[in-house]
């Protein structure tokens, strides 16, 4: 792991990539099953299914390629954390005094405390310590 694998918010991009690789594999299996039963045509024939299937395809398209990480134009294009950190010239939010309200949504998604743990580690021991710890 290198520094570029640590997102502005403190998340480990490599960990996220491995989780989403599992999701992509499961989507592939489901898509193959849908193809066997011709789900595209079934969805066209049943009015309420048409929109659900279209929504499914849009959702799974998001997962179709591996995210390059937020430092490489990946992740949420509207991320307020990334915008704030880059505007302030911070490598991570560990350089800020406190984690601001921009983190509230992430804390609801990442309930494992990875963000808080990583930011604390970076604040106390520097970015290199987390890179070594994750390697």
C-alpha positions as CSV (number, residue, x, y, z in Angstrom):
1,X,0.0,0.0,0.0
2,X,1.1,3.5,-0.7
3,X,-0.1,7.0,0.5
4,X,-2.3,7.4,-2.6
5,X,-4.4,4.5,-1.3
6,X,-5.5,6.6,1.7
7,X,-8.5,8.8,0.8
8,X,-8.8,12.3,2.1
9,X,-11.3,11.1,4.7
10,X,-9.0,8.4,5.9
11,X,-10.6,5.4,4.3
12,X,-8.3,2.7,2.8
13,X,-9.1,2.5,-0.9
14,X,-7.6,-1.0,-1.2
15,X,-10.1,-2.3,1.4
16,X,-13.0,-0.7,-0.4
17,X,-11.8,-2.1,-3.7
18,X,-11.7,-5.6,-2.3
19,X,-15.3,-5.3,-0.9
20,X,-16.6,-4.0,-4.3
21,X,-14.8,-6.7,-6.2
22,X,-16.9,-9.2,-4.3
23,X,-20.1,-7.2,-5.2
24,X,-19.1,-7.2,-8.9
25,X,-18.6,-11.0,-8.8
26,X,-22.1,-11.4,-7.3
27,X,-23.7,-9.0,-9.8
28,X,-22.1,-11.0,-12.6
29,X,-23.7,-14.2,-11.3
30,X,-27.1,-12.5,-11.0
31,X,-26.8,-11.0,-14.5
32,X,-26.0,-14.5,-15.9
33,X,-29.1,-15.9,-14.1
34,X,-31.2,-13.0,-15.5
35,X,-29.9,-13.7,-19.0
36,X,-30.9,-17.4,-18.7
37,X,-34.5,-16.5,-17.9
38,X,-34.5,-13.5,-20.4
39,X,-35.2,-11.0,-17.6
40,X,-34.9,-8.0,-20.0
41,X,-37.9,-9.3,-22.0
42,X,-39.8,-10.3,-18.9
43,X,-39.3,-6.8,-17.5
44,X,-40.7,-5.3,-20.8
45,X,-43.8,-7.4,-20.5
46,X,-44.7,-6.5,-17.0
47,X,-45.1,-2.8,-16.6
48,X,-43.9,-2.3,-13.0
49,X,-40.9,-4.5,-13.7
50,X,-39.6,-2.4,-16.5
51,X,-38.6,0.4,-14.2
52,X,-37.3,-1.9,-11.5
53,X,-35.1,-3.7,-14.1
54,X,-33.9,-0.4,-15.5
55,X,-33.0,0.8,-12.0
56,X,-31.2,-2.4,-11.3
57,X,-29.1,-2.0,-14.5
58,X,-28.2,1.6,-13.6
59,X,-27.2,0.6,-10.1
60,X,-25.1,-2.3,-11.2
61,X,-23.4,-0.1,-13.9
62,X,-21.9,1.9,-11.1
63,X,-20.1,-1.2,-9.9
64,X,-19.0,-2.4,-13.3
65,X,-15.5,-1.1,-13.1
66,X,-13.0,-0.8,-10.2
67,X,-12.9,2.6,-8.6
68,X,-9.5,4.2,-9.1
69,X,-9.8,5.9,-5.7
70,X,-10.7,9.5,-4.9
71,X,-7.2,10.8,-5.6
72,X,-7.5,9.5,-9.1
73,X,-10.9,11.0,-10.0
74,X,-12.9,8.1,-8.6
75,X,-15.4,7.9,-5.8
76,X,-18.2,10.4,-5.3
77,X,-17.7,13.3,-7.7
78,X,-19.7,15.6,-5.3
79,X,-17.6,14.7,-2.2
80,X,-17.5,17.7,0.1
81,X,-14.7,16.1,2.1
82,X,-12.4,15.8,-1.0
83,X,-13.3,19.4,-2.1
84,X,-12.6,20.8,1.4
85,X,-9.3,18.9,1.9
86,X,-7.9,19.8,-1.6
87,X,-9.0,23.5,-1.1
88,X,-7.1,23.6,2.2
89,X,-4.1,21.7,0.7
90,X,-4.5,18.8,3.1
91,X,-3.4,15.3,2.3
92,X,-6.0,13.9,4.7
93,X,-8.5,15.4,7.1
94,X,-6.2,14.4,9.9
95,X,-4.6,17.8,9.3
96,X,-7.8,19.5,10.5
97,X,-8.5,20.0,14.2
98,X,-11.8,18.0,14.2
99,X,-13.8,16.0,11.8
100,X,-16.6,18.3,10.6
101,X,-20.2,17.6,9.7
102,X,-19.2,16.6,6.2
103,X,-18.4,13.2,7.8
104,X,-21.9,12.5,9.1
105,X,-23.0,10.6,6.1
106,X,-19.8,8.6,5.9
107,X,-20.2,7.6,9.6
108,X,-23.6,6.2,8.8
109,X,-22.2,4.1,5.9
110,X,-18.9,3.1,7.5
111,X,-20.1,1.8,10.9
112,X,-16.8,0.0,11.6
113,X,-15.0,3.1,12.8
114,X,-12.4,2.7,10.1
115,X,-12.4,6.5,9.4
116,X,-12.0,7.5,13.0
117,X,-9.3,4.9,13.7
118,X,-7.3,5.8,10.6
119,X,-7.6,9.6,11.2
120,X,-6.5,9.1,14.8
121,X,-3.5,6.9,13.7
122,X,-2.5,9.5,11.1
123,X,-2.8,12.4,13.6
124,X,-0.7,10.6,16.3
125,X,1.9,8.9,14.1
126,X,1.7,10.4,10.6
127,X,0.5,9.1,7.3
128,X,3.5,6.7,6.9
129,X,2.5,4.8,10.0
130,X,-0.9,3.9,8.5
131,X,0.7,2.9,5.2
132,X,3.1,0.6,7.0
133,X,0.3,-0.7,9.2
134,X,-1.9,-1.6,6.2
135,X,1.0,-3.2,4.2
